[in-house]
Amino acid sequence: MAQDPASHIDQGSLSAIFEGNPSATQPVLQCVQVKPIAGQQGGPERFRVVFSDISNFVQSMLSSQVNHHVHDGKLRKGVFVRLKSYQTNVVKNKKIIIVLDLEVLEHLGERDKIGAPQALDSKTDEVQPQSTTIQTGGFYGNNAQVPQQQSIPQRAATSSSSTSHANIYPIEALSPYAHKWTIKARCTNKSDIKTWHNKNGEGKLFSVNLLDESGEIRGTGFNDQCDQLYEVFREGGVYYITSPCRVQMAKKQFTNLNNDYELTFERDTLVEKAEEQDGVPQVRFNFTSIGDLQSIEKDTTIDTIGVLKEVGETSQIVSKTTSKPYDKRELTLVDNSNFSVRLTIWGNSATTFDVPPESIIAFKGVKVSDFGGRSLSLLSSGSMTVDPDINEAHRLKGWYDAQGRNDTYSSHANAGASMGAAGGRMDPVKSCQQVKDEELGFTEATDYFTTKATIIYIKGDNFAYPACLSTECNKKVIQDNDGQWRCEKCDRSHPKPQYRYILSVNASDHTGQLWLNCFDDVGQQLLGMSADQLMEMKENDDKASEPVFQDAACRTWMFKCRAKMDNFQDQQRVRYQVSAASPLNYSAECTKLAEMIKMYSME
């Protein structure tokens, strides 16, 4: 006779978990509810799960690395699971579990809810939950009204430092609604101190990337916090960071981490070095092979790993915008895709580089360039790890020792040259309605297309911005009180700006319309004059610019566009950016239409 699944449930284990009972390390429970949680568009998917031990039930949150059990249909209402790794905490007198790893016990089948479990609520006089050997912190943060109890068993407490930080939040659970929290994280990258100067004053900042087993987040310190904390953080070190510390929406233009939020250190933010490093992973990578670089869009930031084949000499270039010298060194990497790529490192990394050839190097945060086909450049926020103790490095080392040392390698240079000779990327021609129906730009990847459309309207307000006069800078300048125009990037002032177009154009075809964004080169094509000229007309006579916009209307162009999701005032929208525009080639259009007509001819 088959054993009753109820006999496998560790009855009373939920209460034991929160009491610190070491016998409840990996309890078997029944899942009585699985429910998705509404989150920010484009953010990580979240699921709330309710687990029962027959006596009690408790609400839980799945960490993103466990979501696949729901996607696969294995974790559903009525099944039985073993919690293998989890964290506990208390919020508003309710006990919470965040699940980092679990096993679905499929051999026990699926049953209706067993028994009549009661909610496992906390009382204000109960002790706080604590870390265990399979836990690294709490999900919602400490309840400010619940006192710390030093007599709680501390199975993972190997030092006084861990004992004083019993409730550790996972980075993945941080949000603006969390208040009392501490995270334990590794500093995987620390930037240099950066300064700025504008009409509102001047200041300085630095940032760090922080990692725990649940995710990554960026933290930034401004001015006083920059002075106080910059020397505290060391790359590779593990730290306890305790609120008050502001959690806010991440500025995606400054970070490539997969987190909707970022931290801003405040005056009373507490940062302490952790003596023990248990439960905190090293740098987390998402590798792209060298052979796949041709399919990666220009300016994308990636991670890659390869064998160091060649090391170039240090050289120096002078920036056209700042006139400052920069040291650089070019490395050649290969991998088992039998492709090679040139990767440039900069500054101190270039001058102090002493890694021997045939070492394995993992790079995090390199920018893809189309210079010479495909090449890579290590960003200032990036990092490199020599001979990392990870599976990808071991496999690459084994392959290179067995055969790679004597292989020949292809580069991406030839592929890039052939594309350039053919006139660049051949983007598909789409109608306005096809662009919307196919949801171009709705994914993380950038979509490219060409559309034939007629200009209906060009917005006449805010059609240009004052730009820096320095060659290839183009950054916006701000007028100081003395009438000079200051560029924060170049740290220089100019007697006047150069105006550049930022046009918003409504274009239409027979299927619908799109709002297109056009920068200076395209704007000069559409309007037939420079932004400086048009701005001068507008300043002399406010209505003098109107005929220019009217003349540009009702003209048909071939627009080469890219579609990409954009964040504007905390809302996501698709932005259609025009990279090039050309007048209709009527001969080619007639030939194309004739070919289309032949497709419908009857034999």
C-alpha positions in Angstrom: 0.0 0.0 0.0 1.4 3.4 -1.0 2.4 5.6 1.9 0.3 8.7 2.6 2.1 11.8 1.4 1.0 13.6 4.5 3.3 11.4 6.5 6.3 13.0 4.7 5.4 16.5 5.8 7.5 17.8 8.7 4.6 18.9 10.8 5.5 21.9 13.1 8.7 22.6 11.1 7.6 26.2 10.2 7.4 27.2 13.8 10.8 25.5 14.4 12.4 27.4 11.6 11.6 30.7 13.2 12.6 29.5 16.7 16.0 28.6 15.4 15.6 24.8 16.0 18.4 23.1 14.2 16.3 20.0 13.4 14.3 22.0 10.8 17.0 22.6 8.3 15.4 21.3 5.1 11.7 20.8 5.9 9.2 19.0 3.6 6.1 21.1 3.1 3.0 21.3 0.9 2.5 24.1 -1.5 -1.1 25.4 -1.1 -0.9 28.5 -3.3 1.3 30.0 -6.1 0.5 33.5 -7.3 2.4 35.9 -9.6 3.1 39.4 -8.2 2.6 42.5 -10.3 5.9 44.3 -10.7 7.5 46.9 -12.8 7.4 46.4 -16.6 10.6 44.9 -17.7 11.6 44.0 -14.2 12.2 40.4 -12.9 9.2 38.1 -12.5 8.1 37.4 -9.0 5.9 34.7 -7.4 4.3 34.5 -4.0 3.9 31.0 -2.6 2.1 29.8 0.5 3.6 26.7 2.2 1.9 24.5 4.9 3.3 22.0 7.4 -0.3 20.9 8.3 -0.2 22.8 11.6 0.7 26.3 10.1 1.1 28.1 6.8 3.4 30.9 5.9 3.8 33.3 3.0 6.9 33.0 1.0 8.6 34.7 -1.9 10.5 32.8 -4.6 13.9 34.1 -5.6 14.3 34.5 -9.3 16.6 31.5 -9.6 13.8 29.3 -8.5 11.2 30.7 -10.9 11.9 27.9 -13.4 10.0 25.4 -11.2 6.9 27.5 -11.8 7.6 27.9 -15.5 8.1 24.2 -15.9 4.8 23.5 -14.2 6.4 21.5 -11.4 5.7 23.9 -8.6 1.9 24.3 -8.4 -0.9 24.1 -5.9 -1.0 20.8 -4.0 2.5 19.5 -4.6 5.1 18.7 -2.0 8.5 20.4 -1.8 11.7 20.3 0.3 13.1 23.7 1.1 16.9 23.5 0.6 17.9 27.1 1.0 15.9 30.0 2.4 15.9 33.1 4.5 13.5 34.2 7.2 12.3 37.5 8.6 9.3 39.3 10.3 7.4 42.3 8.9 4.4 43.8 10.6 4.1 40.8 12.9 4.0 38.4 9.9 6.6 35.8 9.3 8.1 35.6 5.9 10.3 33.1 4.0 12.3 33.9 0.9 13.1 30.7 -1.0 16.6 30.5 -2.6 16.4 26.8 -3.6 13.9 24.0 -3.3 13.2 20.5 -4.6 9.8 19.5 -5.9 9.0 15.9 -4.6 7.2 14.7 -7.7 7.0 11.1 -6.5 4.6 12.3 -3.8 2.1 13.5 -6.3 -0.5 16.3 -5.8 -3.1 16.5 -3.1 -5.8 19.0 -2.0 -4.8 21.0 1.1 -4.0 18.7 4.0 -5.5 19.6 7.3 -6.5 23.1 8.4 -3.3 25.0 9.0 -3.3 28.3 10.8 -1.3 31.4 9.9 2.1 31.5 11.6 1.9 35.1 12.8 4.6 36.7 15.0 4.0 38.5 18.3 5.8 41.6 19.3 7.4 39.9 22.2 8.8 37.0 20.2 12.4 36.8 19.2 13.6 37.9 15.8 14.4 35.2 13.2 18.1 34.6 12.6 20.5 33.3 10.0 21.2 29.5 9.7 23.6 27.4 7.8 21.2 27.4 4.9 20.1 31.0 5.3 21.7 34.3 4.4 19.2 36.9 5.6 15.6 38.1 5.8 13.3 39.3 3.1 11.4 42.3 4.3 13.8 43.6 6.9 13.6 43.9 10.7 10.5 45.0 12.5 11.6 48.1 14.4 9.4 47.2 17.4 10.9 43.8 17.9 14.0 43.8 20.2 17.1 41.8 19.3 17.7 38.7 21.4 21.3 37.7 21.8 20.5 34.3 23.2 19.1 33.0 19.9 21.0 30.0 18.6 23.3 31.1 15.8 24.3 28.0 13.7 26.1 30.2 11.1 27.6 32.7 13.5 31.3 32.1 13.3 32.3 35.5 14.6 30.9 38.4 16.6 30.3 40.2 13.3 27.8 37.7 12.0 26.1 37.5 15.4 25.4 41.2 15.3 23.9 41.0 11.9 21.5 38.2 12.4 18.9 39.4 9.9 20.4 39.8 6.5 18.3 41.0 3.5 18.9 39.6 0.1 19.7 42.3 -2.5 17.0 41.0 -4.7 14.4 41.9 -2.0 15.5 45.6 -1.6 12.9 48.1 -2.6 11.9 51.7 -1.7 9.4 50.2 0.8 12.0 48.4 2.8 13.3 50.4 5.8 15.2 48.5 8.5 17.6 46.3 6.6 21.2 45.0 6.4 22.7 43.4 3.3 25.9 41.3 3.2 27.5 41.8 -0.2 30.8 41.6 -2.1 32.2 44.7 -3.7 32.9 43.5 -7.3 33.8 46.9 -8.7 34.7 50.3 -7.4 34.8 53.4 -9.6 37.3 56.2 -9.4 36.1 59.5 -7.8 34.4 61.6 -10.4 33.8 65.4 -10.1 31.3 67.7 -11.7 30.7 71.4 -12.1 27.6 73.2 -13.3 25.5 76.2 -12.6 24.1 74.6 -9.5 27.5 74.1 -8.0 30.1 71.3 -7.9 30.5 68.0 -6.3 32.0 64.5 -6.5 30.8 60.9 -6.4 31.9 57.3 -6.6 30.0 54.1 -7.1 30.4 50.4 -6.2 28.8 47.2 -7.6 27.5 45.0 -4.8 26.8 41.2 -5.1 25.2 38.5 -3.0 23.8 35.1 -4.0 20.4 36.7 -4.9 21.5 39.5 -7.2 23.5 42.7 -7.8 22.9 46.3 -7.1 24.8 49.6 -7.6 25.6 51.9 -4.7 26.7 55.6 -5.0 28.2 58.0 -2.5 28.1 61.7 -3.1 30.3 64.5 -1.5 30.6 63.8 2.2 29.7 60.1 1.8 32.3 59.9 -1.0 34.9 61.2 1.5 33.8 58.8 4.2 33.3 55.6 2.3 35.6 55.6 -0.7 38.6 54.2 1.3 36.3 51.7 3.2 35.4 49.7 0.1 37.9 47.4 -1.6 37.2 45.4 -4.7 36.7 41.8 -3.7 35.9 42.6 -0.1 32.6 41.6 1.7 30.7 44.2 3.7 27.6 44.6 5.9 25.7 47.7 4.7 22.9 48.8 7.0 20.1 51.4 6.5 19.4 54.3 6.5 20.3 54.1 2.9 18.1 55.3 0.1 16.7 52.7 -2.4 15.6 54.4 -5.6 14.9 53.6 -9.2 18.1 52.7 -11.1 19.4 55.2 -13.7 20.0 52.7 -16.5 22.2 55.1 -18.4 24.8 54.7 -15.6 24.6 51.0 -14.8 24.4 47.7 -16.6 23.3 45.7 -13.6 20.1 43.7 -13.8 18.3 45.5 -11.0 15.4 48.0 -11.1 16.8 49.8 -8.0 20.1 51.3 -6.8 21.4 52.6 -3.5 22.4 56.1 -2.5 24.6 56.1 0.7 23.4 58.6 3.3 25.0 60.3 6.3 24.1 57.5 8.7 24.5 54.6 6.4 26.7 52.0 8.2 29.3 50.1 6.2 31.3 47.4 8.0 33.8 44.9 6.7 32.7 41.3 7.1 35.4 39.0 8.4 33.7 35.9 7.1 32.8 35.5 3.5 30.5 32.4 3.6 27.4 32.6 1.4 28.7 35.5 -0.7 29.6 34.5 -4.3 32.5 35.9 -6.3 31.9 38.0 -9.5 28.9 36.8 -11.5 29.3 36.5 -15.3 27.0 36.2 -18.2 29.4 35.2 -21.0 29.2 35.9 -24.7 31.5 33.7 -26.8 33.9 35.5 -29.1 32.4 33.7 -32.1 29.0 35.3 -31.4 30.2 38.9 -31.3 29.1 39.5 -34.9 25.5 39.1 -33.9 25.9 41.6 -30.9 24.8 45.2 -31.6 27.4 48.0 -31.4 27.8 49.6 -28.0 26.3 46.7 -26.2 28.0 45.8 -22.8 28.8 42.1 -22.4 30.9 39.7 -20.4 33.4 37.4 -22.2 36.1 34.9 -21.4 39.0 33.8 -23.4 42.6 32.6 -23.6 45.2 35.5 -23.7 46.9 34.9 -27.1 48.9 38.1 -27.5 49.8 41.2 -25.4 50.5 44.5 -27.1 52.7 47.2 -25.9 51.4 50.2 -23.9 50.6 53.2 -26.1 49.1 56.6 -25.5 46.3 58.6 -27.2 45.1 62.1 -26.7 41.4 62.7 -26.3 39.9 65.0 -28.9 37.4 66.3 -26.4 39.5 66.9 -23.3 43.0 67.0 -24.8 44.1 64.6 -22.0 46.4 61.7 -22.7 45.2 58.1 -22.0 47.2 54.9 -21.8 46.0 51.9 -23.6 47.1 48.4 -24.3 45.6 45.9 -26.8 45.1 42.2 -26.0 44.2 39.4 -28.3 41.8 36.8 -27.0 40.7 33.4 -28.5 38.2 30.8 -27.4 36.8 27.4 -28.6 34.6 29.0 -31.2 38.0 29.4 -33.2 37.6 33.2 -33.3 39.9 35.8 -32.0 39.1 39.4 -30.9 41.1 42.5 -30.0 40.3 43.9 -26.6 41.6 47.2 -25.3 42.3 48.0 -21.7 42.9 51.6 -20.4 44.7 53.6 -17.8 46.2 51.9 -14.8 45.0 48.5 -16.0 47.0 49.0 -19.2 50.2 50.2 -17.6 50.3 47.6 -14.8 49.1 44.6 -16.9 51.5 41.7 -16.3 49.4 38.6 -17.1 51.4 36.0 -19.0 50.1 34.8 -22.4 47.9 31.6 -22.4 46.3 32.7 -19.2 42.5 32.5 -19.0 40.9 35.9 -18.4 37.2 36.6 -17.6 36.1 40.2 -18.4 33.0 41.7 -17.0 31.6 44.9 -18.5 33.3 45.3 -22.0 31.8 47.4 -24.7 31.3 46.0 -28.2 32.6 48.2 -31.0 32.3 47.8 -34.8 35.8 49.3 -35.3 37.6 46.8 -37.6 34.6 44.5 -37.7 34.2 43.7 -34.1 36.4 44.7 -31.1 36.0 45.1 -27.4 36.9 47.8 -24.9 37.0 47.4 -21.1 34.8 50.0 -19.5 35.9 52.0 -16.4 33.1 50.2 -14.5 34.3 46.8 -15.8 36.7 44.3 -14.3 38.9 41.4 -15.3 39.7 38.2 -13.4 42.7 36.1 -14.2 42.4 32.3 -14.1 39.0 32.4 -12.3 38.0 29.2 -10.5 34.8 28.7 -12.5 33.6 25.9 -14.8 33.9 28.0 -18.0 37.6 28.7 -17.3 38.4 25.1 -16.6 36.7 23.9 -19.8 38.5 26.6 -21.8 41.9 25.7 -20.3 41.3 22.0 -21.1 40.3 22.7 -24.7 43.3 25.0 -25.2 45.8 22.5 -23.8 44.3 19.7 -25.9 44.0 21.4 -29.3 43.6 25.2 -29.1 47.3 26.0 -28.8 47.9 24.8 -32.4 44.6 26.0 -34.0 44.2 28.9 -36.4 41.6 31.5 -35.7 39.3 33.7 -37.7 38.7 37.3 -36.8 35.6 39.5 -37.2 37.4 42.0 -39.3 36.6 40.4 -42.7 33.0 40.1 -41.9 32.8 43.7 -40.9 34.5 44.8 -44.1 32.2 42.9 -46.3 29.2 44.4 -44.6 30.6 47.9 -45.1 31.4 47.2 -48.7 27.8 46.1 -49.3 26.5 49.4 -47.9 25.9 48.4 -44.3 23.2 46.3 -42.6 20.2 45.4 -44.8 17.3 46.3 -42.5 13.8 44.9 -43.3 11.3 47.3 -44.8 8.3 47.7 -42.6 5.1 49.7 -42.8 4.1 51.8 -39.8 1.5 49.3 -38.7 3.9 46.3 -39.1 6.3 48.1 -36.7 3.5 48.2 -34.1 2.0 44.8 -34.8 5.4 43.1 -34.6 6.2 45.0 -31.4 9.6 46.1 -32.6 11.6 47.5 -29.7 9.5 45.8 -27.0 12.4 43.4 -26.0 15.7 44.2 -24.5 17.4 43.9 -27.9 17.4 46.8 -30.3 15.3 46.2 -33.5 16.3 47.8 -36.8 14.0 48.6 -39.7 13.5 50.8 -42.7 10.2 52.5 -43.5 8.9 54.7 -46.3 6.8 57.5 -44.8 5.6 61.0 -45.4 6.3 63.8 -42.9 3.0 65.1 -41.6 4.2 67.3 -38.8 7.4 68.5 -37.0 7.2 69.9 -33.5 8.4 73.5 -33.6 9.1 73.9 -29.9 12.4 72.5 -28.4 13.6 71.5 -31.8 17.3 72.0 -30.9 19.6 72.2 -27.9 22.8 74.2 -27.2 25.8 71.8 -27.7 29.5 72.0 -26.9 31.8 73.4 -29.5 34.5 70.8 -28.9 35.0 68.3 -31.7 32.9 65.2 -31.3 31.6 66.2 -27.9 28.0 67.3 -28.7 27.0 67.4 -25.0 24.5 70.0 -23.8 26.0 73.1 -22.4 24.6 75.4 -19.7 24.9 79.2 -19.6 26.7 80.5 -16.5 25.9 83.8 -14.8 28.8 85.4 -16.7 27.2 84.6 -20.1 29.7 81.7 -20.9 28.4 78.3 -22.0 29.9 75.5 -19.8 30.3 71.9 -20.8 30.5 69.6 -17.8 32.0 66.7 -19.8 34.9 68.8 -21.3 35.2 71.0 -18.2 35.5 74.0 -20.5 33.5 77.2 -21.2 32.7 78.6 -24.6 31.5 82.1 -25.6 28.6 80.6 -27.6 27.1 77.1 -28.2 26.5 75.2 -31.4 22.8 74.3 -31.7 22.0 70.8 -32.8 18.6 69.3 -33.9 16.5 67.0 -31.7 13.4 66.8 -33.9 10.2 65.0 -33.1 8.6 64.1 -36.4 5.2 62.6 -37.1 5.5 60.4 -40.2 2.7 58.5 -41.9 2.1 55.9 -44.6 -1.1 54.1 -45.8 -1.2 51.9 -42.7 -0.7 54.4 -39.8 1.8 56.8 -38.3 4.9 56.9 -36.1 6.6 59.5 -34.0 10.3 59.5 -35.1 13.2 61.1 -33.3 15.8 62.8 -35.5 19.2 64.2 -34.5 21.3 66.8 -36.2 22.5 65.2 -39.4 19.0 63.9 -40.3 17.4 67.2 -39.1 19.6 69.2 -41.5 18.5 66.9 -44.4 14.8 67.3 -43.6 14.8 71.1 -43.0 17.5 72.1 -45.4 19.5 74.3 -43.0 21.5 74.0 -39.8 20.0 74.3 -36.3 22.2 77.5 -35.8 20.6 79.1 -38.8 17.0 78.2 -37.8 17.6 79.2 -34.2 18.9 82.6 -35.3 15.7 83.1 -37.4 13.5 82.2 -34.5 15.3 84.6 -32.1 15.0 87.4 -34.6 11.3 86.7 -35.3 9.5 84.0 -33.4 7.3 83.2 -36.4 10.0 83.2 -39.0 10.8 79.5 -38.4 7.2 78.3 -39.1 7.5 78.3 -42.9 10.6 76.1 -42.6 8.7 73.4 -40.8 5.7 73.7 -43.2 8.0 73.3 -46.2 9.4 70.1 -44.8 5.9 68.6 -44.4 4.3 66.4 -47.1 7.7 65.1 -48.3 8.3 61.3 -48.5 11.6 59.8 -47.2 13.1 56.4 -46.7 13.9 56.4 -42.9 16.4 53.9 -41.5 15.3 53.5 -37.9 16.1 51.6 -34.7 13.4 50.8 -32.1 14.4 50.4 -28.4 12.6 50.5 -25.1 13.2 53.8 -23.3 12.6 55.0 -19.7 10.9 58.4 -19.4 9.7 59.8 -16.1 9.7 56.2 -14.6 7.5 55.0 -17.5 8.7 52.7 -20.3 8.0 53.5 -23.9 9.4 52.5 -27.3 11.6 55.1 -29.0 12.0 55.2 -32.7 15.3 56.8 -33.6 16.2 57.7 -37.2 19.8 56.9 -38.0 19.6 58.0 -41.7 17.1 59.4 -44.2 17.2 59.5 -48.0 14.8 60.8 -50.6 12.9 58.3 -52.7 14.7 56.7 -55.6 11.7 56.7 -57.9 13.3 54.4 -60.4 14.0 51.8 -57.8 10.5 52.2 -56.3 8.9 51.7 -59.7 10.9 48.5 -60.3 9.9 47.2 -56.9 6.2 48.0 -57.5 6.4 46.3 -60.9 7.8 43.2 -59.3 5.0 43.2 -56.8 2.4 43.5 -59.5 3.9 40.4 -61.3 3.4 38.4 -58.2 -0.4 38.9 -58.6 -0.5 38.2 -62.4 -2.6 35.3 -63.5 -1.0 32.7 -65.9 
